[in-house]
Amino acid sequence: MLFDEYKYFDYQFPEPQYLGAKHTHLSWINQYIPKNVETALDAFAGSQSVSFLFKQLEFRTITNDFLNFNNQIGKALIENKCNKLDDDDLMTLLQQSPNKNDFHLMEDIFTDVFFERDEAVFLDNFRANIPLLETPYKQAMAFAVMNRSMTRKITMGHFAHTQALVYAGDPERIKRNRSLIRPIRDLFLDLLPSYNNAVFDNGQDNKSVNENILDLLPKLSNIDLVYFDPPYCDSHADYQGFYHLLETYTEYWCDKEFVNGTKRYEPQRYSGFDKKRDVITSFEKLFELSGEIPYWLISYNDRSYPGIAEFQKIISKYRDVQIEVKTYQNGRGGKGSVAGSQEILFVCKPKKQYFVSTIKQKELEYAEL
Ligand SMILES: C[S@@+](CC[C@H](N)C(=O)[O-])C[C@H]1O[C@@H](n2cnc3c(N)ncnc32)[C@H](O)[C@@H]1O
């Protein structure tokens, strides 16, 4: 590999805390990326870890997630070429907000659920200031870092439980994880440099999108590679249940109900990939709509529905497929990644009879991998 190909690899992806994030699998996934890709789509981007790899590889990167808080990370770290948060921005974000009176959702809904009142008020005030930053990219940086700060502060790093304040009052837990009692402002200030240092320009016009992938695909063309990392149905697929607080903070909903002990918003966005009754039809649709994209990489897990053999059968209708397997040694990583379970990568390339004339060159190069 030429030295030039590593020129963006000094930039570090800020470590996420997100179920199913692939930051620990990037070098494994990278081995199966075909040569001569110009444009790549990360269809279910989540924390944006794979998009960040695509950006480092100098691809024109299109990243998408149907949850806006993930899209904000995409705007901040994938689409953004140069906007960092500086001291003036921090003054804006931390000032007593001129718009404070209109911002009290966190205080009203989440006081004594995830936060003490003063922390909820701080979050509202900070949120009121985000629109005062001068560019959408700076605003996206503020969302990305503040949302990450919330996952650091709240025990277990997700919001599908009501133990946050119980654990934050337990000396044993605090000894193991001081973030539980640290002010969210301090967590934000600690995390910010790692996000600022991850902003770079790879010479491409990258794009972050916030749509259901089934709505987005018909609008795209000239994609060489798509990476699919769908929720693993039947095994922690309810991303809106786990991360509702971040979506609520980002959207600042005024037209939702907040239900059950965790105050999850209702109605939820429609995924199509998180419920057994929908998922097979959604995959069929997804693959139909991806007909023009020659190369597909699909992450999967051996505890998902449909099972590996059935899923392979579905993919085989559209692509030649090879299965790569990585076994988890421990339980880190969420989304069914318990010890002994397997991370699967379906490496898919065009069936020869359909693509010989249009992408012969790419086919030949792929065969050389
Ligand atoms: C397994 S996670 C992706 C993890 C990601 N590769 C990473 O490294 O962080 C699946 C993602 O799909 C998103 N998602 C679920 N249904 C979707 C849909 N219909 N369209 C787009 N995104 C969807 C979820 O919000 C979630 O972030």
PDBQT file of the ligand as one rigid body, heavy atoms in Angstrom, charges set to zero:
ROOT
HETATM    1  C1  LIG A 401     -26.182  -1.701  14.344  1.00  0.00    +0.000 C 
HETATM    2  S1  LIG A 401     -26.494  -0.019  14.395  1.00  0.00    +0.000 S 
HETATM    3  C2  LIG A 401     -25.230   0.622  13.354  1.00  0.00    +0.000 C 
HETATM    4  C3  LIG A 401     -23.930   0.706  14.082  1.00  0.00    +0.000 C 
HETATM    5  C4  LIG A 401     -22.867   1.425  13.269  1.00  0.00    +0.000 C 
HETATM    6  N1  LIG A 401     -22.359   0.651  12.176  1.00  0.00    +0.000 N 
HETATM    7  C5  LIG A 401     -21.722   1.865  14.165  1.00  0.00    +0.000 C 
HETATM    8  O1  LIG A 401     -20.564   1.486  13.923  1.00  0.00    +0.000 OA
HETATM    9  O2  LIG A 401     -21.985   2.576  15.137  1.00  0.00    +0.000 OA
HETATM   10  C6  LIG A 401     -27.933   0.120  13.408  1.00  0.00    +0.000 C 
HETATM   11  C7  LIG A 401     -28.397   1.550  13.146  1.00  0.00    +0.000 C 
HETATM   12  O3  LIG A 401     -29.483   1.500  12.207  1.00  0.00    +0.000 OA
HETATM   13  C8  LIG A 401     -30.318   2.614  12.460  1.00  0.00    +0.000 C 
HETATM   14  N2  LIG A 401     -31.581   2.305  11.761  1.00  0.00    +0.000 N 
HETATM   15  C9  LIG A 401     -32.565   1.450  12.121  1.00  0.00    +0.000 A 
HETATM   16  N3  LIG A 401     -33.518   1.391  11.178  1.00  0.00    +0.000 NA
HETATM   17  C10 LIG A 401     -33.151   2.236  10.180  1.00  0.00    +0.000 A 
HETATM   18  C11 LIG A 401     -33.706   2.596   8.919  1.00  0.00    +0.000 A 
HETATM   19  N4  LIG A 401     -34.850   2.070   8.501  1.00  0.00    +0.000 N 
HETATM   20  N5  LIG A 401     -33.036   3.471   8.142  1.00  0.00    +0.000 NA
HETATM   21  C12 LIG A 401     -31.845   4.007   8.571  1.00  0.00    +0.000 A 
HETATM   22  N6  LIG A 401     -31.293   3.716   9.754  1.00  0.00    +0.000 NA
HETATM   23  C13 LIG A 401     -31.911   2.828  10.556  1.00  0.00    +0.000 A 
HETATM   24  C14 LIG A 401     -30.363   2.703  13.967  1.00  0.00    +0.000 C 
HETATM   25  O4  LIG A 401     -30.680   3.990  14.407  1.00  0.00    +0.000 OA
HETATM   26  C15 LIG A 401     -28.931   2.291  14.362  1.00  0.00    +0.000 C 
HETATM   27  O5  LIG A 401     -28.124   3.418  14.580  1.00  0.00    +0.000 OA
ENDROOT
TORSDOF 0
